[in-house]
Amino acid sequence: TLLNEAGIKDESTLRMLGAKMCWLKLRQVNPALTVKILYALEGAIGGIHEAALPAIRRQELVEWVSSLTPEPVY
């Protein structure tokens, strides 16, 4: 699985690293992953479905992802 390829072998590793670090590791394996996967990781750690993540937490995650991507230079 993609998680295994990224070195995330079990739930304890997922919890220890946290959603953001796991998402970064997954993106190294598959750069096309979207923020939706980050929501799913966050939900898995919290024991809730990604759709149940509070809107404010979703916004925080979107802002974090946006901060990682530099603005294009023209």
C-alpha positions in Angstrom: 0.0 0.0 0.0 1.0 3.6 -0.3 1.3 3.9 3.5 3.8 1.0 3.5 5.7 2.5 0.7 6.0 5.7 2.7 7.3 3.9 5.8 4.0 4.1 7.7 3.6 0.5 8.7 1.0 0.6 11.4 -1.4 2.8 13.4 1.1 3.6 16.1 3.4 5.1 13.4 0.6 7.1 12.0 -0.3 8.5 15.4 3.3 9.1 16.3 4.1 11.0 13.2 0.8 12.8 12.9 -1.3 13.6 9.9 0.8 16.4 8.5 4.1 14.4 8.6 2.4 11.3 7.2 0.9 13.3 4.4 4.4 14.8 3.5 5.8 11.2 3.5 3.0 10.0 1.2 3.6 13.0 -1.1 7.2 11.9 -1.5 5.9 8.6 -2.9 3.0 10.2 -4.9 3.2 13.9 -5.4 -0.3 14.0 -6.9 -2.0 13.4 -3.6 -4.5 16.1 -2.6 -5.5 17.7 0.7 -8.4 15.2 0.8 -5.8 12.5 1.8 -4.6 14.8 4.6 -8.2 15.1 5.8 -8.5 11.3 5.8 -5.3 10.9 7.8 -6.5 13.5 10.3 -9.8 11.8 10.6 -8.2 8.4 11.1 -6.1 9.6 13.9 -9.1 11.3 15.5 -11.3 8.3 15.0 -13.8 10.2 12.8 -14.6 10.2 9.1 -12.9 12.9 7.1 -16.3 14.4 6.3 -16.9 14.9 10.1 -13.7 17.0 10.5 -14.7 20.5 11.8 -14.6 23.2 9.2 -12.1 25.2 11.2 -9.7 22.2 11.2 -10.1 21.7 7.5 -9.3 25.4 7.0 -6.2 25.1 9.2 -5.0 22.1 7.1 -5.6 23.9 3.8 -3.7 26.9 5.0 -0.8 24.7 6.2 -0.7 23.0 2.7 -0.8 26.4 1.0 2.1 27.6 3.1 4.2 24.7 1.8 3.7 25.6 -1.8 5.6 28.7 -3.0 3.8 31.2 -5.2 4.8 30.7 -8.9 7.4 33.0 -10.2 6.7 34.6 -13.6 
